[in-house]
Amino acid sequence: MAPRSVSVVIPLHNEEKNILPLYDQLVKVLERCSGAFEILLVDDASADGTLELLRSLVEIDPRLKVIRLRRNFGQTAALAAGFELAQGEVIVAMDGDLQHDPADIPALLDKLEEGYDIASGWRRERIDNPLTRRLPSRAANWLMRQVSGVSLHDFGTTFKAYRRETIKDIRLYGDLHRFIPALASLNGAHIAEVPIRNVARSGGGSHYGLGRTFRVLFDIITVRFLLKYFTRPMHFFGSLGFLSGGLGGAVLVGLLFDKFVRGHHLMVEHGPLLIAGAILVLGGIQLISTGLIGEVLIRTYFESQNRPIYAIREIISQELKVGPQAG
């Protein structure tokens, strides 16, 4: 059974050549598989004729909504803007370069109907360059599976369907849109993978290159920290601090023994080692202090926003009447 309403969020940046064919394909698919639907097109400060085309489409189709950003904020910010304004029970995110086939949307919606919270696209047969795209992507996906514990083959694709309550609970920043399933797993989201087609780009140029690999690596480190230590930063910084401080302390104790028992001159014979020991001790103190500051900030974050550190899927109980019973 199809959801009663679907929102499709599409970030766009200089996609003038792809907008009209994308719109035609998308409307045909949504009219067949969904009741009510809306299409949110987020113009991320395009410099070509993208905005003019979007204005024309909105005039002829009230189911379209165009969100124009003030400057080029990037794909994550564009998606976040679309998610915030989406009204559908299910929210589908996809790219605007026609490499995502709208015909795959029904398969994503069907997977949500099986009870999953996220249906994530899987480009099983990729057509990208083997060296600059496929190989780095395969390595990043393997690393992300190990870090997050979420068993997906393809974290990188934007093409995903979300239950409204699942995506609304996630705050995006940086370039973390590709790791939404991992972030959603913090709240216990059920995630499934759906094979999708990987279509060759018909117009415009790709916005990604090999240099993105390093940014993805940094994002993976961020996600690892968020998944394991977000609510307990002291466990991360404190462990490193005790390791550093303990090692430095051991070095300094050994040097003191060498000085007072053997009578050696520390700065003459062990100057570099003495400095290294002192730096390790100071580094340990700084790491532990960072952990304490992190603990304070986390508590301030949750208390100021009145957010719990848990997420409830549902409450099942019989209605219980508390108070005086009628006589």
Secondary structure, 3 states (H helix, E strand, C coil): CCCCEEEEEEEECCCCCCHHHHHHHHHHHHHHHCCEEEEEEEECCCCCCHHHHHHHHHHHCCCEEEEECCCCCCHHHHHHHHHHHCCCCEEEECCCCCCCCHHHHHHHHHHHHCCCCEEEEECCCCCCCHHHHHHHHHHHHHHHHHHHCCCCCCCCCCCEEEEHHHHHCCCCCCCHHHHHHHHHHHHCCCEEEEECCCCCCCCCCCCCCCCHHHHHHHHHHHHHHHHHHCCCHHHHHHHHHHHHHHHHHHHHHHHHHHHHHHCCCHHHHHHHHHHHHHHHHHHHHHHHHHHHHHHHHHHHHHHHCCCCCCCCCCCCCCCCCCCCCCC
